[in-house]
Amino acid sequence: MSVIWGIPYLLIRVAVRDFPPDVLVFARTAPPAVLLTAYAAYRGMLRPLLPHWRMVLLYSLVELAGPWLLLSHAEVRLSSSLAALLIATTPLVAAVLARLGGSERIDSRRLLGLTVGVAGVVTLAGVDVHADDMVAVGEALLTAVGYAVGPFIVARRLAHLPSLGVISSSLAVVAVLYAPFAVWHWPSSVSGDAAVSVVVLSVVCTAVAFIVFFALIAEAGPARASVITYVNPAVAVVLGVLLLDEPFTLGIAIGFPLVLLGSVLATAKPRREPAAGATGGSEALAAAPTGRAPEPS
C-alpha cells in the first residue's frame, strides 16, 4: 500500500509533461470510476448513497476534484520528491482540524509535533524552493488541506455508508466534472512514458489501491493501516531520485525527518484517553477511504 500510494508523485511528474492538469485528473478517474461503480452497483452499494448525495458531492470536491487538480498543477513546477514531502504535512493539518472540531485534544507532545512538522516545511521551502515556485508550494499545501478535510466529512456524515460506494461514486463525479475540459484540452500527441504513467495512475494507484486499502483496514484495523502515511513520502523521494534524477537536496535531508517526526508526534494518541464520546469518529477518520494518508492527495 505504501508503494502504491508512494508512486503517484513520480507518475504525475511524468504525465504532466504531455497532459494538462485538468485532462490528467479526468484520465486517472474515468477508468476506475467505470470499473468500481459497476462493481459497487452490482453489490448494491450505491442506492444507500442517494439520500446523502450532497455530502458525497462535497466529499468528491474536497478530497478528489480540488486536490488532484492542484497537485497535478503543482508538479508542473515542483519535483515529485518535494511535492510528496509537502503533502506529507496532511497529518499535521488533520491534527489541527481534529482539535478545532473538538474531537481530540492537543497535548504537549502533539503540540511539539506540530511545531517540528512546520519547521520541516519551512526548511523544505526555504532551502529547495525558488521564489517563483511559491505558488506551486501553496497548491501542494492546499492539496494537503483537502486530503485532511475529506476524511472528516466521511467520519461525521458518511461513515455509515458503504466505503466502496462512496469512493466509486466520488470518482464518477470527478470524471464527469472534468470530462468537458478533457475534450477541450486533450493533447494532440502523447509520449509513451506519459501514457504509461496515466494508465498506472488510473488502474493501480486508484482502482486497485482502494480495493487493497479496504482489505488492509479489514486485516490490520484502521489505526495500524494508517502507518502507510509515514512511508509514502519516503517511497516518493527514493523513486524521484533514482528514476527521475531528482537531487537529494539539503532541504530534503533536513526537512523530511522533521516532517516525519512531526507527523508521528502530532498524530499520536494522548497519554490520557479523553472521556467516552470525546473522540467520536476517530477510528472512522483513520479508516476513511482516501487516496493517501487515511488522513491524511
C-alpha positions as CSV (number, residue, x, y, z in Angstrom):
1,M,0.0,0.0,0.0
2,S,2.9,2.4,0.8
3,V,4.4,1.7,-2.6
4,I,1.1,2.0,-4.4
5,W,0.5,5.4,-2.9
6,G,4.1,6.5,-3.0
7,I,4.5,6.2,-6.7
8,P,1.7,8.6,-7.9
9,Y,4.0,11.6,-7.4
10,L,6.6,10.2,-9.8
11,L,3.8,9.3,-12.3
12,I,2.2,12.7,-12.1
13,R,5.5,14.4,-12.7
14,V,6.0,12.4,-15.9
15,A,2.3,12.7,-17.1
16,V,2.1,16.5,-16.8
17,R,4.8,16.8,-19.4
18,D,2.1,15.9,-22.0
19,F,-1.2,16.1,-20.2
20,P,-2.6,19.4,-18.9
21,P,-3.6,19.0,-15.2
22,D,-7.3,19.0,-15.8
23,V,-7.0,16.4,-18.5
24,L,-4.8,14.3,-16.2
25,V,-7.5,14.4,-13.5
26,F,-10.1,13.1,-15.9
27,A,-7.7,10.4,-17.3
28,R,-6.9,9.0,-13.9
29,T,-10.5,9.0,-12.6
30,A,-12.6,7.9,-15.6
31,P,-11.5,4.2,-16.0
32,P,-11.6,3.4,-12.2
33,A,-14.9,5.2,-12.0
34,V,-16.4,2.9,-14.6
35,L,-14.8,-0.3,-13.0
36,L,-15.6,0.5,-9.4
37,T,-19.0,2.0,-10.0
38,A,-20.1,-1.1,-11.9
39,Y,-18.9,-3.3,-9.1
40,A,-20.5,-1.2,-6.4
41,A,-23.8,-1.1,-8.3
42,Y,-23.6,-4.9,-8.6
43,R,-23.1,-5.2,-4.9
44,G,-25.9,-2.8,-4.1
45,M,-23.6,-0.2,-2.6
46,L,-24.9,2.9,-4.5
47,R,-28.5,3.1,-3.6
48,P,-27.8,3.8,0.1
49,L,-25.9,6.9,-1.0
50,L,-28.9,8.6,-2.7
51,P,-30.3,10.4,0.4
52,H,-26.7,11.7,1.1
53,W,-25.8,12.9,-2.4
54,R,-24.9,16.4,-1.2
55,M,-22.3,15.1,1.2
56,V,-21.0,12.7,-1.4
57,L,-20.6,15.6,-3.8
58,L,-18.9,17.8,-1.2
59,Y,-16.5,14.9,-0.4
60,S,-15.8,14.5,-4.1
61,L,-14.9,18.1,-4.5
62,V,-12.8,18.4,-1.3
63,E,-11.0,15.1,-1.4
64,L,-10.5,14.4,-5.1
65,A,-11.5,17.1,-7.6
66,G,-9.7,20.0,-6.0
67,P,-6.6,18.3,-4.6
68,W,-5.9,16.2,-7.7
69,L,-6.0,19.3,-9.9
70,L,-3.9,21.3,-7.5
71,L,-1.3,18.6,-7.1
72,S,-1.0,18.0,-10.9
73,H,-0.6,21.7,-11.5
74,A,2.0,22.0,-8.7
75,E,4.1,19.2,-10.1
76,V,4.5,21.1,-13.4
77,R,6.9,23.3,-11.4
78,L,7.9,21.1,-8.4
79,S,9.9,17.9,-8.3
80,S,7.9,14.8,-7.3
81,S,10.1,14.5,-4.1
82,L,9.3,18.0,-2.9
83,A,5.6,17.6,-3.7
84,A,5.4,14.3,-1.8
85,L,7.1,15.9,1.2
86,L,4.7,18.8,1.2
87,I,1.7,16.5,1.0
88,A,3.2,14.6,4.0
89,T,2.0,17.5,6.1
90,T,-1.5,16.2,5.8
91,P,-1.5,14.5,9.3
92,L,-0.4,17.8,10.8
93,V,-3.4,19.6,9.2
94,A,-5.7,16.7,10.3
95,A,-4.5,17.1,13.9
96,V,-5.3,20.8,13.9
97,L,-8.7,20.1,12.4
98,A,-9.4,17.5,15.0
99,R,-8.6,19.9,17.8
100,L,-10.7,22.7,16.2
101,G,-13.6,20.3,15.8
102,G,-13.4,19.3,19.4
103,S,-13.0,15.6,18.7
104,E,-9.4,15.4,20.0
105,R,-7.2,17.4,22.3
106,I,-3.7,18.5,21.6
107,D,-1.3,17.8,24.5
108,S,2.3,18.9,24.8
109,R,3.6,16.0,22.7
110,R,1.2,16.8,19.8
111,L,2.0,20.5,20.0
112,L,5.7,19.7,19.8
113,G,4.9,17.5,16.7
114,L,3.1,20.4,15.0
115,T,6.0,22.7,15.7
116,V,8.5,20.2,14.4
117,G,6.4,19.5,11.3
118,V,6.0,23.1,10.5
119,A,9.8,23.6,10.9
120,G,10.3,20.8,8.4
121,V,8.0,22.5,5.9
122,V,9.8,25.8,6.4
123,T,13.1,24.1,5.9
124,L,11.9,22.4,2.7
125,A,10.5,25.7,1.3
126,G,13.5,27.8,2.4
127,V,16.2,25.6,1.0
128,D,14.7,23.9,-2.0
129,V,12.1,26.4,-3.4
130,H,12.7,29.4,-5.6
131,A,10.6,32.5,-5.2
132,D,8.7,31.9,-8.5
133,D,7.7,28.4,-7.3
134,M,5.9,29.5,-4.2
135,V,2.5,29.4,-5.9
136,A,3.2,25.7,-6.6
137,V,4.1,25.2,-3.0
138,G,0.8,26.8,-2.0
139,E,-1.0,24.4,-4.3
140,A,0.7,21.4,-2.7
141,L,-0.2,22.6,0.8
142,L,-3.8,23.3,-0.2
143,T,-3.8,19.7,-1.5
144,A,-2.8,18.6,2.0
145,V,-5.7,20.6,3.4
146,G,-8.1,18.9,1.1
147,Y,-6.8,15.5,2.0
148,A,-7.2,16.3,5.7
149,V,-10.7,17.7,5.4
150,G,-12.1,14.9,3.3
151,P,-12.0,12.2,6.0
152,F,-13.7,14.4,8.5
153,I,-16.7,14.6,6.1
154,V,-16.6,10.8,5.8
155,A,-16.2,10.3,9.5
156,R,-19.1,12.6,10.5
157,R,-21.5,12.3,7.7
158,L,-20.8,9.3,5.5
159,A,-19.2,6.7,7.8
160,H,-22.3,4.6,7.9
161,L,-22.4,4.2,4.2
162,P,-20.5,1.5,2.1
163,S,-16.9,2.8,1.6
164,L,-16.6,1.4,-1.9
165,G,-19.9,3.0,-2.8
166,V,-18.7,6.4,-1.6
167,I,-15.3,6.3,-3.4
168,S,-16.7,4.9,-6.6
169,S,-19.4,7.5,-6.8
170,S,-16.9,10.2,-6.0
171,L,-14.6,9.1,-8.8
172,A,-17.6,9.2,-11.1
173,V,-18.5,12.7,-10.0
174,V,-14.9,13.9,-10.7
175,A,-14.7,12.2,-14.1
176,V,-18.0,13.8,-15.2
177,L,-16.8,17.2,-13.8
178,Y,-13.6,17.1,-15.8
179,A,-14.9,15.5,-19.0
180,P,-15.6,18.8,-20.8
181,F,-12.1,20.0,-20.0
182,A,-10.6,16.8,-21.2
183,V,-12.4,17.1,-24.5
184,W,-11.3,20.7,-25.0
185,H,-7.7,20.3,-23.8
186,W,-6.8,16.8,-24.9
187,P,-3.2,16.8,-26.2
188,S,-2.6,16.3,-29.8
189,S,0.3,13.9,-29.1
190,V,1.3,11.9,-26.0
191,S,4.6,10.2,-25.3
192,G,4.8,6.6,-24.3
193,D,6.1,7.4,-20.9
194,A,3.2,9.8,-20.2
195,A,0.6,7.3,-21.5
196,V,2.0,4.5,-19.3
197,S,2.1,6.8,-16.3
198,V,-1.6,7.7,-16.7
199,V,-2.6,4.0,-17.1
200,V,-0.7,3.1,-13.9
201,L,-2.2,6.0,-12.1
202,S,-5.6,5.1,-13.1
203,V,-5.6,1.3,-12.7
204,V,-3.0,0.6,-10.0
205,C,-2.9,3.8,-7.9
206,T,-6.7,4.4,-7.9
207,A,-8.8,1.3,-8.7
208,V,-6.5,-1.4,-7.3
209,A,-5.3,0.9,-4.5
210,F,-8.7,1.5,-2.9
211,I,-9.6,-2.2,-3.0
212,V,-6.3,-3.1,-1.4
213,F,-6.7,-0.3,1.2
214,F,-10.1,-1.6,2.2
215,A,-8.6,-5.1,2.6
216,L,-5.8,-3.7,4.7
217,I,-8.2,-2.0,7.0
218,A,-10.1,-5.2,7.4
219,E,-7.0,-7.2,8.1
220,A,-5.0,-4.8,10.3
221,G,-7.5,-2.3,11.6
222,P,-7.8,1.4,10.8
223,A,-5.1,2.5,13.3
224,R,-2.4,0.2,12.1
225,A,-3.4,0.8,8.5
226,S,-2.6,4.5,8.9
227,V,1.1,3.7,9.3
228,I,1.4,3.9,5.5
229,T,1.1,7.7,5.9
230,Y,4.6,7.8,7.1
231,V,6.1,5.6,4.5
232,N,4.6,7.1,1.3
233,P,6.8,10.2,1.1
234,A,10.0,8.0,1.6
235,V,8.9,5.9,-1.4
236,A,8.3,9.0,-3.5
237,V,11.7,10.5,-2.6
238,V,13.6,7.4,-3.5
239,L,11.7,6.9,-6.8
240,G,12.2,10.6,-7.7
241,V,16.0,10.4,-7.0
242,L,16.5,7.0,-8.7
243,L,14.2,7.3,-11.7
244,L,13.9,11.0,-12.5
245,D,17.4,12.0,-11.4
246,E,15.9,14.5,-8.9
247,P,18.5,15.8,-6.5
248,F,18.6,14.7,-2.9
249,T,18.9,18.2,-1.5
250,L,19.9,19.6,1.9
251,G,16.3,20.7,2.3
252,I,15.1,17.1,1.9
253,A,17.8,15.7,4.1
254,I,16.8,18.1,6.9
255,G,13.1,18.7,6.2
256,F,11.9,15.2,5.6
257,P,12.9,13.8,9.0
258,L,11.3,16.8,10.7
259,V,8.1,16.4,8.8
260,L,8.0,12.7,9.5
261,L,8.8,13.1,13.2
262,G,6.3,15.9,13.5
263,S,3.5,13.8,11.9
264,V,4.2,10.9,14.2
265,L,4.1,13.1,17.3
266,A,1.2,15.2,16.2
267,T,-1.0,12.1,15.4
268,A,0.0,10.1,18.5
269,K,-2.8,9.2,20.9
270,P,-3.0,11.4,24.0
271,R,-1.2,9.9,27.1
272,R,-4.5,10.1,28.9
273,E,-7.6,8.9,27.0
274,P,-10.4,11.5,26.8
275,A,-13.7,10.8,28.3
276,A,-16.0,8.4,26.5
277,G,-17.5,10.1,23.4
278,A,-14.8,12.8,23.2
279,T,-13.1,11.0,20.3
280,G,-16.2,10.1,18.4
281,G,-15.4,9.2,14.8
282,S,-11.6,9.0,15.2
283,E,-11.5,5.4,14.1
284,A,-13.7,6.1,11.2
285,L,-11.4,9.0,10.4
286,A,-8.4,6.7,10.3
287,A,-10.3,4.3,8.0
288,A,-11.7,6.9,5.7
289,P,-11.4,5.9,2.0
290,T,-8.8,8.5,0.8
291,G,-6.0,8.3,-1.7
292,R,-3.1,8.8,0.7
293,A,-3.0,9.3,4.3
294,P,-6.0,8.0,6.0
295,E,-6.0,11.2,6.9
296,P,-4.3,12.3,6.0
297,S,-3.5,13.8,-2.1
